[in-house]
Amino acid sequence: MAERTVTDSAGRTWTCTSESEAGEGLGGTGAARGQDVVLSCATPSVDGAVQLTVGWQWESMAAPGLARLLSLASPPPRR
């Protein structure tokens, strides 16, 4: 299972892990070439994990791009 940490524009630090186990032999990415990957991303200021579907090369995606997708998909932070 791959893991990545990014910080969004609101300053929230997200830890994302891939939920796909298929294709572990393909460089350890957890996804077969060309298949989308479901990420489970969490941050302390949001209740529960955010599920996000991204492309199979999500590990090489620019950090600001992944953080932007998370900001759009996430609920507002707790107060």
QUITASUL-V537339 format. One record per backbone hydrogen bond with DSSP energy under -1.0 kcal/mol. NH is the residue of the N-H (numbers start at 1). CO is the residue of the C=O. E is the energy in kcal/mol with one decimal. If there is no record, write none. Layout:
# QUITASUL-V537339
nh: <NH;NH>
co: <CO;CO>
e: <E;E>
This chain:
# QUITASUL-V537339
nh: <4;6;8;11;14;15;16;17;18;19;26;27;28;35;37;39;40;41;42;46;50;52;54;58;60;66;67;68;69;70;71;72;73;74;78>
co: <16;14;12;8;6;42;4;40;2;38;23;25;24;32;54;52;17;50;15;43;41;39;37;55;57;62;63;64;65;66;67;68;69;70;45>
e: <-2.6;-2.0;-2.4;-1.9;-3.4;-2.4;-3.6;-1.9;-1.8;-2.6;-2.2;-1.4;-1.1;-2.5;-3.0;-3.8;-2.6;-2.7;-2.0;-1.6;-3.3;-2.2;-2.9;-1.2;-1.6;-2.0;-2.6;-2.0;-2.0;-2.1;-2.4;-2.0;-1.8;-1.8;-3.4>
